[in-house]
Amino acid sequence: MTGTLQGIAVTAPRATTISPRIKVLVVGIAVIWMDVERIEAVSEALRPAIQRVAPYRFDDPMLYPSTSDSRTVVQFFLAMVAIDHRTRGGGRVFEAVIDGRRLVGSELLYYLGREALDRDPDFFSPSRLARITVDEVRRWLSVDGVTVWDPHVRAYLLRDLGTKLLKLFDGDALKIVDECRGLLRGRDTAPGLLDLLRVFRAYEDPVEKKSMLLAKILERRGIVAFRDADSKRVAVDNHVARIGLRLGIVRLGGELWRAVVEGREVGTEVDTLIRMCLREAWNLVAERVGVDPFLLDDALWSFGREVCLWGSPRCFECSHPLCIDGGCPFREMCLVRSVGLFNEHTCWSTWYY
């Protein structure tokens, strides 16, 4: 596997160890490593606060279907998570005020999805998705003059989803849940949810951000209970990546670190390696704290949206459950204090997150 980082060759990763406490990936001249001491410090800061975080139930009637019909719920979330990636693009913010409530990004996306389902119960049927056009997606995902920035990509992902549901699952999204025995293939060779989802372009991401998000939603809605809970991982979106890099649980060296600090784009291969390291680093945090990775994901996602913001973190103006005395619980260890403000790594050529 090769790629480039602003003209710098990036080759397949080589794992090594520089001490019993630090694991390293050497990628060309770039170095990526999990800092275990940092992981332990973050875990200590999280342990007393994580108990204040309530699991997100995905039952807000403004954003999600209120029906208990499993087939409808699975079809809705399978399609919506498939297109649940970056909504900000081209300098535009995807937001609107609906009934006095400001909806931003994914919240507005799911609101428009729930509205479509209310208008037409067959909107998310595989046969409809297999035929959906770019113009239909553009009209659907528009409100008050604001339109999602990449309707062509989301239309493509939905058509792929619908077509393969028809061909591989007899047009029944619920079969994906019925056929799985866990998140991953077990000893009885029965496929796991993650195994089954990989056939869809929307869910092909090797770091499984959308797949883990869908698994969390289906579990919270009571559709499925996973027997291999140790296979759960945090869904590494931009918020989760930004927090992890700012806290230094994953470190970047050389030109790669300079690219992140300067906001330069990295290639898709390097992006995958960074996020895979972040995923496993956050899993080490979950193990040390003794918390379900899906609950940790709730905490990190909301913390990234409300406190550890892109461009302007609210280090001393915090009302999030993780915060202590109105301030970020990680502010003393955050790298922003020592190196200046930076965000997560940038990779635009992806629909993974």
Sequence and secondary structure as in RCSB ss.txt:
>XXXX:A:sequence
MTGTLQGIAVTAPRATTISPRIKVLVVGIAVIWMDVERIEAVSEALRPAIQRVAPYRFDDPMLYPSTSDSRTVVQ
FFLAMVAIDHRTRGGGRVFEAVIDGRRLVGSELLYYLGREALDRDPDFFSPSRLARITVDEVRRWLSVDGVTVWD
PHVRAYLLRDLGTKLLKLFDGDALKIVDECRGLLRGRDTAPGLLDLLRVFRAYEDPVEKKSMLLAKILERRGIVA
FRDADSKRVAVDNHVARIGLRLGIVRLGGELWRAVVEGREVGTEVDTLIRMCLREAWNLVAERVGVDPFLLDDAL
WSFGREVCLWGSPRCFECSHPLCIDGGCPFREMCLVRSVGLFNEHTCWSTWYY
>XXXX:A:secstr
  EEETTEEE   EEEEEETTEEEEEETTEEEEEEHHHHHHHHHHHTTTGGG     S  TTTS     HHHHHH
HHHHHHHT S   BTTB  EEEETTEEEETHHHHHHHHHHHHHH TTTTSHHHHTT  HHHHHHHTEETTEE S 
HHHHHHHHHHHHHHHHHHSTT THHHHHH SSSS  TT    HHHHHTTSGGG  TT HHHHHHHHHHHHTTS  
 S GGG      HHHHHHHHHHTSEEE HHHHHHHHHT B  HHHHHHHHHHHHHHHHHHHHHHT  HHHHHHHH
HHHHHHTS SSS  TTS  STT BTTB TTTTT THHHH      B  S S  
